[in-house]
């Protein structure tokens, strides 16, 4: 008998709508494979995360604050609830529950949904080579690190954590309150648990994480993080449209398409972006990137092209967002 597994991701809501999403799989979801094994065992865990079988057209049920709503999974096992919601809730993280059933086997899981505190800023950050050292510009080195370096061996850029924490707490009088963080990446949903655990271990701000369409085979694994990046533009656009009264800080790197995506965002949302930060992935400044940032700066958005996060922190202090 085929069993099922359920993977939920952090959702979010505003004064009118809530968004919850996840996947349904045959057998184990990617997060069931340990990410702290060593050597070849770690490599096999990573490969297994991509050798999964999502289930299409399965009924799933959401329960949250008295709501009881059903939908079905899409062809890749993904489901998403966009539900009208206008109940008053305190800022912070709230629990929701999703259940589903397949061939007489049922499963229930609990996820989290973000109600932002009142704030002036939202922070949208890339992941690979923005805070997690990944070597995205070098295909073979990226695969080597992913397969042979477990979560305990993966490295974070120096001073990222104090910068992100300062951005999270700026302008909040209540110690429990925070500015909302969103991590948006071209990594696939297969790596959600790895990314979430890495952020937790390094005490980065808790965030809504939005990734690329899930991959389901070994051949797909070899293309992880590659291909088009338009999904990042669409996801960032959705976040800003969902919370249009915030100013945003966009943080990325120059290894792929972040500067160009952020330039498009600044053009479409001319009043919503306060600052753009781009990390240099090597010591040589890329003139094409510098030109893009000059254009963003010309639109009234403050920019910072940096190698070390210490420079980014100094810039944030200078423009008054930390």
C-alpha positions as CSV (number, residue, x, y, z in Angstrom):
1,X,0.0,0.0,0.0
2,X,1.3,3.4,-1.0
3,X,1.7,5.7,2.0
4,X,1.9,9.5,1.9
5,X,3.8,12.3,3.5
6,X,3.1,16.0,3.8
7,X,5.4,19.0,3.8
8,X,4.2,22.4,5.0
9,X,5.9,25.7,4.5
10,X,5.5,28.9,6.4
11,X,2.5,30.9,5.2
12,X,1.6,34.6,5.6
13,X,-1.5,36.8,5.9
14,X,-2.6,40.4,5.7
15,X,-5.8,42.2,6.7
16,X,-7.8,40.6,3.9
17,X,-6.2,37.3,2.8
18,X,-4.1,34.4,3.9
19,X,-1.7,32.2,1.9
20,X,-0.7,28.7,2.9
21,X,1.2,26.2,0.7
22,X,2.9,22.8,0.8
23,X,3.5,19.5,-1.0
24,X,2.1,15.9,-0.8
25,X,4.4,13.0,-1.6
26,X,4.4,9.2,-1.9
27,X,6.4,7.8,0.9
28,X,8.9,10.2,2.5
29,X,9.1,14.0,2.0
30,X,12.6,15.5,1.4
31,X,12.9,16.7,5.0
32,X,12.9,13.1,6.3
33,X,16.4,12.6,5.1
34,X,19.1,13.6,7.6
35,X,21.3,16.6,6.7
36,X,24.0,16.0,9.3
37,X,25.5,12.8,8.0
38,X,29.1,12.7,6.8
39,X,30.7,11.9,3.5
40,X,28.9,9.5,1.2
41,X,25.9,9.2,3.5
42,X,25.3,12.9,3.3
43,X,25.6,12.8,-0.5
44,X,23.0,10.0,-0.6
45,X,20.7,12.0,1.6
46,X,20.9,15.0,-0.7
47,X,20.3,12.8,-3.8
48,X,17.3,11.1,-2.1
49,X,15.8,14.6,-1.5
50,X,15.5,15.0,-5.3
51,X,14.4,11.4,-5.9
52,X,10.9,11.9,-4.6
53,X,7.4,11.4,-6.0
54,X,4.8,14.1,-5.4
55,X,1.1,13.1,-5.7
56,X,-1.2,15.1,-8.0
57,X,-4.9,15.7,-7.4
58,X,-5.0,14.7,-3.7
59,X,-7.6,16.5,-1.5
60,X,-6.0,18.5,1.3
61,X,-7.8,20.3,4.1
62,X,-6.7,23.5,5.9
63,X,-7.9,24.4,9.4
64,X,-7.0,27.8,10.8
65,X,-8.9,30.1,13.3
66,X,-12.2,28.4,12.6
67,X,-11.7,28.1,8.8
68,X,-12.1,24.7,7.3
69,X,-11.2,24.8,3.6
70,X,-10.4,22.0,1.0
71,X,-8.5,22.0,-2.2
72,X,-6.5,19.5,-4.3
73,X,-2.8,19.3,-5.2
74,X,-1.5,20.4,-8.6
75,X,0.4,18.1,-11.0
76,X,3.6,18.4,-9.1
77,X,2.0,17.7,-5.7
78,X,2.0,21.3,-4.7
79,X,-1.0,22.9,-3.1
80,X,-1.7,26.5,-2.2
81,X,-4.6,28.1,-0.3
82,X,-5.3,31.8,-1.1
83,X,-8.2,32.5,1.3
84,X,-10.1,35.6,2.2
85,X,-9.4,36.3,5.8
86,X,-10.2,39.4,7.9
87,X,-10.0,38.3,11.5
88,X,-8.0,40.3,13.9
89,X,-4.8,38.6,15.0
90,X,-1.8,39.7,17.0
91,X,1.5,40.1,15.1
92,X,3.8,37.1,15.1
93,X,3.7,33.4,14.1
94,X,0.4,31.4,14.4
95,X,-0.2,27.7,13.9
96,X,-2.3,26.2,11.2
97,X,-3.1,22.6,10.4
98,X,-3.4,20.7,7.1
99,X,-4.6,17.1,6.6
100,X,-5.0,14.7,3.7
101,X,-5.9,11.1,2.9
102,X,-4.8,8.7,0.2
103,X,-5.7,5.0,-0.1
104,X,-7.1,4.9,3.4
105,X,-3.9,6.4,4.9
106,X,-4.3,9.8,6.5
107,X,-1.8,12.3,7.7
108,X,-2.0,15.6,9.6
109,X,0.7,18.2,10.1
110,X,1.0,21.7,11.7
111,X,2.7,24.7,10.1
112,X,3.2,28.3,10.9
113,X,1.7,31.5,9.4
114,X,3.1,35.0,9.7
115,X,1.0,38.0,10.7
116,X,3.5,40.9,10.4
117,X,3.9,43.3,13.2
118,X,3.4,46.9,12.4
119,X,6.6,48.2,10.9
120,X,8.1,50.3,8.2
121,X,10.2,47.7,6.5
122,X,10.2,44.2,5.0
123,X,13.4,42.5,4.1
124,X,13.7,40.2,1.1
125,X,16.9,38.3,0.8
126,X,18.4,35.8,-1.6
127,X,20.1,32.7,0.0
128,X,22.9,31.2,-2.0
129,X,26.0,33.4,-1.9
130,X,24.0,36.1,-0.1
131,X,24.2,34.5,3.3
132,X,25.0,30.8,2.6
133,X,28.3,30.3,0.8
134,X,27.4,28.1,-2.2
135,X,29.7,28.9,-5.1
136,X,26.7,29.4,-7.5
137,X,28.9,30.7,-10.2
138,X,31.0,27.5,-10.3
139,X,28.8,24.5,-11.2
140,X,31.2,21.8,-10.2
141,X,32.3,23.4,-7.0
142,X,28.7,24.0,-6.0
143,X,27.8,20.3,-6.5
144,X,30.9,19.3,-4.6
145,X,30.0,21.5,-1.6
146,X,26.3,20.4,-1.7
147,X,27.1,16.7,-1.8
148,X,30.1,16.5,0.5
149,X,29.6,19.3,3.1
150,X,26.8,18.5,5.5
151,X,24.9,21.2,7.3
152,X,27.6,21.4,10.1
153,X,30.3,22.1,7.5
154,X,28.5,24.7,5.4
155,X,29.6,28.3,6.0
156,X,27.9,31.6,6.4
157,X,29.4,35.0,5.4
158,X,30.9,36.9,8.3
159,X,28.8,39.7,9.9
160,X,25.6,38.6,8.0
161,X,23.9,37.6,11.2
162,X,24.3,41.0,13.1
163,X,23.3,42.8,9.9
164,X,20.1,40.8,9.5
165,X,19.3,40.9,13.2
166,X,19.7,44.7,13.2
167,X,17.4,45.0,10.1
168,X,14.8,42.7,11.9
169,X,14.7,44.7,15.1
170,X,14.9,48.3,13.7
171,X,12.1,50.6,14.8
172,X,10.4,48.0,17.0
173,X,9.7,49.1,20.6
174,X,8.5,45.7,21.7
175,X,11.3,43.1,22.2
176,X,9.0,40.4,20.8
177,X,8.2,42.3,17.6
178,X,10.2,42.2,14.4
179,X,10.3,43.4,10.8
180,X,9.2,40.6,8.5
181,X,11.9,38.6,6.6
182,X,11.4,36.7,3.3
183,X,14.1,34.4,1.9
184,X,13.5,34.0,-1.9
185,X,15.9,31.7,-3.8
186,X,16.4,29.7,-7.0
187,X,17.0,26.6,-4.9
188,X,14.2,24.1,-5.2
189,X,11.6,23.2,-2.6
190,X,13.6,19.9,-2.1
191,X,16.1,21.9,-0.1
192,X,13.6,23.8,2.1
193,X,14.5,21.9,5.3
194,X,18.2,22.3,4.7
195,X,17.9,26.1,4.2
196,X,15.5,26.5,7.2
197,X,17.8,24.5,9.5
198,X,20.9,26.4,8.4
199,X,19.2,29.7,9.1
200,X,18.0,28.4,12.5
201,X,21.5,27.1,13.5
202,X,23.1,30.5,12.7
203,X,20.3,32.4,14.4
204,X,19.2,34.3,11.3
205,X,15.8,35.9,11.5
206,X,12.9,33.5,11.1
207,X,11.4,34.0,7.7
208,X,8.8,33.0,5.1
209,X,10.9,31.0,2.6
210,X,9.9,30.9,-1.1
211,X,11.7,28.5,-3.4
212,X,11.6,27.2,-7.0
213,X,9.4,24.4,-8.4
214,X,10.2,21.0,-6.9
215,X,12.4,18.6,-8.8
216,X,11.7,14.9,-8.9
217,X,14.7,12.9,-10.2
218,X,18.4,12.4,-10.2
219,X,18.9,14.1,-13.6
220,X,17.0,17.1,-12.2
221,X,19.4,17.3,-9.3
222,X,22.3,18.1,-11.6
223,X,20.4,21.2,-12.6
224,X,19.6,22.4,-9.1
225,X,19.6,26.2,-8.8
226,X,20.1,26.6,-12.6
227,X,17.8,27.7,-15.4
228,X,15.5,30.7,-15.5
229,X,15.1,33.1,-12.5
230,X,11.8,34.7,-13.5
231,X,10.2,32.9,-10.6
232,X,12.2,35.0,-8.2
233,X,10.9,38.2,-9.8
234,X,7.3,36.9,-9.6
235,X,7.6,35.8,-6.0
236,X,9.1,39.2,-4.9
237,X,6.5,41.0,-6.9
238,X,3.8,38.9,-5.1
239,X,5.3,39.8,-1.6
240,X,5.4,43.5,-2.3
241,X,1.9,43.5,-3.8
242,X,0.6,41.6,-0.7
243,X,2.1,44.1,1.7
244,X,2.1,47.3,-0.4
245,X,2.4,49.7,2.5
246,X,5.9,48.6,3.5
247,X,9.3,49.8,2.3
248,X,11.6,47.0,1.3
249,X,15.2,46.2,1.6
250,X,16.4,43.8,-1.1
251,X,19.6,41.7,-0.5
252,X,21.3,39.6,-3.1
253,X,24.6,38.8,-4.8
254,X,26.2,39.2,-8.2
255,X,26.7,35.5,-9.0
256,X,23.5,35.2,-11.0
257,X,20.6,37.6,-11.8
258,X,19.7,39.3,-8.5
259,X,20.8,42.8,-9.6
260,X,18.7,42.6,-12.8
261,X,15.7,41.2,-10.9
262,X,15.9,44.0,-8.3
263,X,16.2,46.6,-11.0
264,X,12.9,45.4,-12.5
265,X,11.3,45.4,-9.1
266,X,12.4,49.0,-8.5
267,X,11.0,50.1,-11.8
268,X,7.6,48.5,-11.1
269,X,7.4,49.6,-7.5
270,X,9.0,53.1,-7.5
271,X,7.8,53.9,-4.0
272,X,8.4,50.6,-2.2
273,X,12.1,49.9,-2.3
274,X,14.4,51.7,0.2
275,X,17.7,50.0,-0.5
276,X,19.3,47.3,-2.6
277,X,22.4,45.3,-1.3
278,X,24.5,43.2,-3.7
279,X,27.3,41.1,-2.4
280,X,30.4,40.7,-4.6
281,X,31.2,37.0,-5.0
282,X,34.8,37.8,-5.9
283,X,37.1,40.8,-5.4
284,X,36.7,42.2,-8.9
285,X,33.8,44.5,-9.3
286,X,31.6,43.6,-12.2
287,X,31.1,46.7,-14.3
288,X,27.8,45.5,-15.7
289,X,26.5,45.1,-12.1
290,X,27.8,48.5,-11.1
291,X,25.9,50.0,-14.1
292,X,22.7,48.4,-13.0
293,X,23.1,49.6,-9.4
294,X,23.9,53.1,-10.7
295,X,20.6,53.0,-12.6
296,X,18.8,51.8,-9.4
297,X,20.4,54.6,-7.4
298,X,19.2,57.1,-10.1
299,X,15.6,56.0,-9.3
300,X,16.1,57.2,-5.7
301,X,16.9,53.8,-4.2
302,X,20.0,53.6,-2.1
303,X,22.5,50.9,-3.2
304,X,25.5,49.1,-1.7
305,X,27.9,46.8,-3.6
306,X,30.0,45.1,-1.0
307,X,32.3,42.1,-0.3
308,X,32.1,42.1,3.5
309,X,28.8,42.6,5.4
310,X,30.6,45.1,7.6
311,X,30.4,47.6,4.7
312,X,26.6,46.8,4.3
313,X,26.1,47.4,8.1
314,X,27.8,50.8,7.8
315,X,25.6,51.7,4.8
316,X,22.5,50.7,6.7
317,X,23.5,52.9,9.6
318,X,24.1,55.8,7.2
319,X,20.7,55.6,5.6
320,X,18.9,55.0,8.9
321,X,17.5,51.5,8.6
322,X,19.5,49.9,11.5
